[in-house]
Amino acid sequence: MTMDAMSRRYLMCRPTYFAVEYAINPWMDPSAPVDADLAVRQWDALRGIYLDLGHTVEEIDPLPGLPDMVFAANGATVIDGKVLAVQFRDPQRADEAPAYAHWFERAGFDVHEAKHVNEGEGDMLLVGDMLLAGTGFRTITAAHDRAQEIFGRPTVTLRLVDPRFYHLDTALCVLDEHTVAYLPEAFSPGSQAVLRRLFPDAILASAADAEVLGLNAVSDGRHVVLPVQATGLAAALRDRGYDTIGVDLSELRKAGGGPKCCTLEVRS
């Protein structure tokens, strides 16, 4: 199978102030040491991969006191030049929302107020013309309805049930306009049935690969950038014809983030 890569535009935030100072997901342990300099080097490597692949990378300035701002995917959902702003569940991240909204306003995008708790592309993933929308831990279903009204795309609600996979992008990866990879047991029985119906040829990830955030991956339709530790998933992707690029984001994983968490796709 020949895969077609598409040039992408990404927004990222350098982890200048990265730390694990609080616990808002099962990955976070404020008592465990974090090497902030290593986190920056690992992030730089991820950014370099995107540039080497020919993608455009823009950066939002990190703000002191917001250690999770590096996880740019949570900053917005951007489709057809429209931006659905975010509203974080946890007060520790609340000030990230206006920072991202202001960046898009200054860049000339049509920014729509959140109105409901939603954490951007963490829980809203575009597959072709359809928006997959996660709920269960962060984004609420009222935000799915708002996204459908703003973007005019059919929106499918998927319920997450495992707190380790608290965002949709930790349990499911969009590979191209027709294909996804996901961990079945991260979803409710009804949502598993929906995924089987929508994506009968999906790649099913193992728990071992999901537990190193292997599904928190970024695909341009041909190249899939994923945690280097997710060896089984990488092999399955290659068997399907994708080119895999492993990256080590072990420091950022201490806060529950991987490549996708660091990467917000900007669709003009």
Secondary structure, DSSP 8 states (H G I E B T S, - for coil): --------EEEE---TT----S-SSTT--TTS---HHHHHHHHHHHHHHHHHTT-EEEE----TT-TTTT-GGGG-EEETTEEE--B-SSGGGTTHHHHHHHHHHHTT-EEE---S-B-GGGTEEEETTEEEEEESSSS-HHHHHHHHHHH---EEEEEB--TTS-SGGGTEEE-SSS-EEE-GGGB-HHHHHHHHHH-TT-EE--HHHHTTTTTS-EESSSEEEEETT-HHHHHHHHHTT-EEEEE--HHHHTTT--TTTT-EE---
